[in-house]
Amino acid sequence: MKVLIQFSRFFVGLLFILSGFIKANDPIGFSYKLEEYFELFHMPFLIPLTVYMAMGICVLEIALGVMLLLGEFLLLTSWLLLGLIIFFTLLTGYSAITGAVSDCGCFGDALKLTPFQSFLKDLVLLVFILVIFIYQKRISPIMSFKWSKYHKIVAIIVPTVFTVYCYNYLPIIDFRAYKVGNNLREQMTLAPGAKRDSMVLKLVYKDKTTSKEKGYLMSELPYTDSVWMANHEFVKQDKQIIVEGDKPKITDFKIWSEDSPDITAEILDDPAYRLWIICYDLTKSEKDAFTGIVKLANDCEKNGVKTIALTSTDYEITDPFRHEVNAAFPFYYCDQVVLKTMIRSNPGIMLMKGSTVVGMWHNNAIPSFEKLNRKYFSK
């Protein structure tokens, strides 16, 4: 039993610290996941609080993990751990049954888990946390109790400072497909040797009596049954996936304009440097940030570096906004979820060279042209 108790202590403590750190590194990304849950459960009044709740959960997870490893404040720690895991188990169980949420967000973009995998993970954690809860008196503090209040303060302050920094700037460790150094064309393409979808061709026939349609393999069709053939009408051929293969890391990136339904290739295949201003929603963007962005764009334009903006906001709002902030660069359109994934800032700045991401900045850290020139353009 002693081995089980100690294993539970270190396994749960380290996992909570890891999970909390990954989400604290990207609190905005985690807040998007909370928004999904609040929309699912018809609780829109909580959506304005999602960022603060996300940061609070991250800090709580890390603090609980640290306290458990140190063996301090175990009564409070074990109750909070048990409450959290019961709540998360019910949540992931609901997702596993309904399929309403595709990913729980437990480990951010670092590790994607299906709803069923998340549910199993929480069940396993529940078992180990129950061991901790029942046998908490057998867990001894690692250090003298007189230092415990300092440990508690550090366990709260350090992750709080960390997640606030990542919120006000950008994730320190980037796990997304759009991170600096990645080539978007490569992320949109399956690598050689990747597993492809296994598909079958089915022939869809409609029952003339009931008007119901059903797909059949060619070997299943009763061609020799004249009555069946007379009562059914061929509708179409239908390819169906029977075994899913690998997927590109980016599957939904597309840019369009008012004049063209798809200008993705035109943008990505230009080998020159180009600034991308990402504004997933102009009605929620930091408008004051455009003063610095427009200045940077104008300086870049004078030196032959073009700028575009990508938004999901309708033209009726985008066009007046563009004139209001004196943005001379064109605004194109992209899916909102894609834009929110690309950069955790609204607006945010990405520097592209062809289809490769070479730089990324939050609107709280807008670089000067001189800085870009020294680091990129003059080389």
DODOTI-213477 format. One line per field, with one value per residue (C-alpha): residue in one letter; x, y, z; residue number from 1. Coordinates in steps of 0.001 Angstrom, whole numbers, plus 500000, padded with zeros to 6 digits. Example, Ala and Ser with C-alpha at 12.3 -4.5 7.8 and 13.67 -1.06 7.14 Angstrom:
resn	a:s $
px	512300:513670 $
py	495500:498940 $
pz	507800:507140 $
resi	1:2 $
***
This chain:
resn	m:k:v:l:i:q:f:s:r:f:f:v:g:l:l:f:i:l:s:g:f:i:k:a:n:d:p:i:g:f:s:y:k:l:e:e:y:f:e:l:f:h:m:p:f:l:i:p:l:t:v:y:m:a:m:g:i:c:v:l:e:i:a:l:g:v:m:l:l:l:g:e:f:l:l:l:t:s:w:l:l:l:g:l:i:i:f:f:t:l:l:t:g:y:s:a:i:t:g:a:v:s:d:c:g:c:f:g:d:a:l:k:l:t:p:f:q:s:f:l:k:d:l:v:l:l:v:f:i:l:v:i:f:i:y:q:k:r:i:s:p:i:m:s:f:k:w:s:k:y:h:k:i:v:a:i:i:v:p:t:v:f:t:v:y:c:y:n:y:l:p:i:i:d:f:r:a:y:k:v:g:n:n:l:r:e:q:m:t:l:a:p:g:a:k:r:d:s:m:v:l:k:l:v:y:k:d:k:t:t:s:k:e:k:g:y:l:m:s:e:l:p:y:t:d:s:v:w:m:a:n:h:e:f:v:k:q:d:k:q:i:i:v:e:g:d:k:p:k:i:t:d:f:k:i:w:s:e:d:s:p:d:i:t:a:e:i:l:d:d:p:a:y:r:l:w:i:i:c:y:d:l:t:k:s:e:k:d:a:f:t:g:i:v:k:l:a:n:d:c:e:k:n:g:v:k:t:i:a:l:t:s:t:d:y:e:i:t:d:p:f:r:h:e:v:n:a:a:f:p:f:y:y:c:d:q:v:v:l:k:t:m:i:r:s:n:p:g:i:m:l:m:k:g:s:t:v:v:g:m:w:h:n:n:a:i:p:s:f:e:k:l:n:r:k:y:f:s:k $
px	500000:502841:504155:500689:500249:503627:503087:499655:501179:503905:501876:498944:501170:503389:500449:498571:501699:502294:498661:498496:501771:500769:497475:499095:501483:498466:495623:493772:493737:492338:489729:488483:487869:485929:483818:482880:481653:479710:478017:477279:475602:473825:475747:476735:476824:480081:481863:483237:484943:486591:490109:490138:488670:491245:494134:492620:492262:495868:497215:495040:496236:499899:499506:497680:500346:503131:501370:500782:504426:505573:502987:501613:498024:496885:493372:492505:494592:492944:489428:490151:491752:488755:486288:488144:488508:484849:483801:486174:485193:481516:482377:484572:482097:479342:481601:482513:478842:477561:480657:479688:483299:486085:488935:488822:491810:493436:496886:496260:497753:500630:498561:495157:492917:489598:486635:486823:490566:490002:487301:489561:492368:490079:488844:492433:493202:490053:491324:494718:493157:490824:493907:495396:492110:491670:495289:496300:497493:500166:501744:504537:505784:509156:510276:509742:506220:507600:508420:504981:503484:506334:505837:502143:502891:505482:503196:500526:502586:504974:502279:500150:502980:503730:500188:499585:502776:501670:498252:499706:502259:502312:502869:506512:506357:504287:502693:500510:500936:501348:504348:507486:509623:506772:506012:502244:502354:504086:501613:498765:500189:500496:504086:505376:504577:501670:498748:495946:492211:490865:487746:485076:482742:479067:476150:473225:469754:466384:463437:460623:457995:459496:461876:464636:468158:470827:474371:475449:478733:478636:478868:475762:473472:470885:471223:469448:466418:464197:461569:464137:465715:462317:461477:464776:466250:469968:470800:474572:477981:479257:482805:482902:485879:486148:489507:490703:494290:496625:495528:497601:498165:496397:493211:491059:493339:491875:492036:489476:488632:485578:486487:487738:486568:490119:493410:495312:497846:498407:499317:501294:503245:504681:508295:508805:508498:504993:503375:500130:497893:495577:492266:489828:487100:487487:484639:486679:490141:492404:491771:494531:497074:496454:498340:501572:500574:499734:503057:504922:502989:503716:507430:507482:505639:508224:510884:509131:507533:503797:501183:497805:495210:493185:489832:486546:484555:481990:482871:480209:482231:485708:485676:484684:487140:489987:489349:488945:492421:493944:495071:496217:496843:494125:491882:491179:489068:489712:487776:487527:488608:491687:492612:492175:494467:497134:498012:496728:496328:493598:495184:498422:501336:502935:505921:505899:508497:506546:504569:507031:506314:509483:508166:505155:504226:501430:499965:501598:505012:504781:508277:509766:510772:514385:514219:512710:515219:518176:516885:515326:515315:518967:520319 $
py	500000:502382:502011:502689:505791:507224:506393:508066:511123:511638:510551:512871:515732:515704:515260:518214:520394:519361:519873:523232:524432:523545:525423:528339:528655:529312:530680:532202:528851:527209:529970:529140:525582:526857:528961:525773:524177:527255:527448:523721:524068:527329:529481:532474:534785:533096:533615:537103:535463:532600:534084:534738:531319:529696:531376:530535:526833:526710:528254:525969:522823:523754:524790:521569:519509:521273:520954:517257:516611:518535:516805:520059:521241:517737:517985:520989:519696:516254:517736:520134:517376:515122:517880:518807:515256:514409:517530:516835:513155:514069:516659:514364:511522:513688:514625:510969:509947:512846:513728:517363:518513:517027:517720:518439:520802:519042:519373:522251:521843:519749:516566:516121:513569:512296:512645:508927:509087:512101:510232:507202:509490:511103:507707:506596:509863:509471:506112:507525:510650:508461:506650:510039:511192:508036:507686:511350:510942:508506:511154:512966:516489:516585:519717:521340:522712:526164:526658:525605:529101:530205:527158:527998:531588:530551:527815:530461:533507:531846:530230:533374:535571:533015:532721:536504:537024:534485:536140:539611:538429:535003:531388:530808:527267:527039:523677:524914:524149:527898:528361:530247:528128:526108:526101:526301:524519:521577:521608:521499:518462:514837:513718:510973:507584:508880:506534:507325:506903:503459:503919:501790:502628:502162:502428:504295:503027:504484:502327:503524:502634:504290:506769:505661:505632:503082:502410:498946:497355:495932:492440:493125:494122:491469:491904:488615:489639:491257:492307:494090:495784:496925:498449:500320:503209:503993:507423:507944:506533:507282:506913:506061:506033:502733:503381:506962:507704:510439:514048:517135:519327:522182:521204:524330:527242:529314:533009:534782:538345:540319:539633:536053:532946:531651:533571:531176:530178:533782:534710:531630:531186:534704:534076:537623:538805:539871:541092:539427:541326:538775:540113:537277:539740:543471:544279:542754:543837:546272:549262:551348:548766:549740:552988:551053:548436:551002:552788:549487:548623:552041:551740:548264:549447:552203:549518:547089:544775:544346:543995:542259:541803:538638:538796:536934:540146:541058:543619:546024:546357:545770:548557:551398:550047:550051:553689:554644:553334:554621:551177:551354:547617:545257:543209:539613:536942:533704:531397:532723:529468:529341:532927:532303:529301:531149:533681:534375:538092:540236:541868:539962:540207:537419:537890:535475:534601:532783:530198:530035:531758:533639:535891:536434:539268:540165:543663:544514:543998:545508:545506:548476:548282:548809:545682:543635:544993:544066:540592:539576:541920:542963:539418 $
pz	500000:500789:497232:495792:497963:496975:493302:493395:495053:492481:489460:490219:491394:488311:485926:487447:487216:483596:482600:484385:482889:479322:479679:481565:478637:476381:478560:475601:473809:476947:477269:473751:474937:477960:475592:473721:476935:478005:474615:474771:478176:477233:479708:477545:480573:481626:478291:479200:482211:480326:480204:483943:484668:482379:484175:487565:486706:485440:488649:490785:488997:489365:493013:493898:492138:494036:497396:496796:495912:498993:501177:502555:503268:502317:503748:501576:498653:498612:498790:495933:493845:494395:493562:490375:489110:489751:487859:484941:484813:484503:481838:479725:480216:478773:475849:475265:475149:473041:470988:471507:472060:469936:472373:476107:476013:478990:477450:475036:471579:472961:473084:471510:473208:471914:474295:475099:475784:478048:479920:480450:481619:484184:485408:486007:487798:489887:491176:492190:493736:495797:497120:498084:499645:501737:502835:503043:506645:505439:503194:505004:504162:502422:504263:507626:508139:509019:505308:504084:503922:501646:499430:499134:498162:495573:494191:493542:492544:490065:487841:488118:486831:484122:482778:482954:480932:478308:478163:477593:475049:473389:474457:475337:473971:470806:469968:467104:463400:462732:465024:463992:461687:460198:456496:456054:452708:454348:457245:454716:452920:453977:454316:451981:453440:455508:455938:453494:453957:453054:450982:449335:446501:447227:444813:446296:445398:446361:447325:445070:447669:450765:449029:451422:450067:450949:449784:448647:447736:444235:445715:447814:444959:444026:440277:439658:441733:439123:441672:443851:440839:439612:442998:443348:441420:441096:442557:442661:443441:446932:448266:451962:454306:456171:457863:458396:457519:458696:458338:457549:460595:458771:456935:456865:455919:453104:452189:450054:449079:448043:444411:444553:446446:446925:446849:449128:446497:445447:449021:450046:446820:446804:447961:449288:452883:453843:457053:458047:460478:462095:463465:464024:465061:464438:466821:469671:468569:470418:468179:469797:468654:465039:465535:465886:463332:460657:461264:460925:457764:456225:457017:455512:452396:451865:451854:449558:452120:451611:454337:454346:457071:457622:459396:459642:460111:457446:454799:456111:459323:457894:455313:457686:460272:457744:456912:460571:461468:458179:457079:453471:453241:451945:454231:453183:454822:456638:458952:462514:464184:461952:462798:466529:466176:464183:466866:470376:469849:468309:466411:466101:463687:461681:459400:456480:453888:451242:453186:456105:459427:460393:463158:465397:467789:470183:469808:473150:471550:468054:466539:464681:461041:462105:464256:461436:458988:461185:461970:458657:455665:455559:455641 $
resi	1:2:3:4:5:6:7:8:9:10:11:12:13:14:15:16:17:18:19:20:21:22:23:24:25:26:27:28:29:30:31:32:33:34:35:36:37:38:39:40:41:42:43:44:45:46:47:48:49:50:51:52:53:54:55:56:57:58:59:60:61:62:63:64:65:66:67:68:69:70:71:72:73:74:75:76:77:78:79:80:81:82:83:84:85:86:87:88:89:90:91:92:93:94:95:96:97:98:99:100:101:102:103:104:105:106:107:108:109:110:111:112:113:114:115:116:117:118:119:120:121:122:123:124:125:126:127:128:129:130:131:132:133:134:135:136:137:138:139:140:141:142:143:144:145:146:147:148:149:150:151:152:153:154:155:156:157:158:159:160:161:162:163:164:165:166:167:168:169:170:171:172:173:174:175:176:177:178:179:180:181:182:183:184:185:186:187:188:189:190:191:192:193:194:195:196:197:198:199:200:201:202:203:204:205:206:207:208:209:210:211:212:213:214:215:216:217:218:219:220:221:222:223:224:225:226:227:228:229:230:231:232:233:234:235:236:237:238:239:240:241:242:243:244:245:246:247:248:249:250:251:252:253:254:255:256:257:258:259:260:261:262:263:264:265:266:267:268:269:270:271:272:273:274:275:276:277:278:279:280:281:282:283:284:285:286:287:288:289:290:291:292:293:294:295:296:297:298:299:300:301:302:303:304:305:306:307:308:309:310:311:312:313:314:315:316:317:318:319:320:321:322:323:324:325:326:327:328:329:330:331:332:333:334:335:336:337:338:339:340:341:342:343:344:345:346:347:348:349:350:351:352:353:354:355:356:357:358:359:360:361:362:363:364:365:366:367:368:369:370:371:372:373:374:375:376:377:378:379 $
***
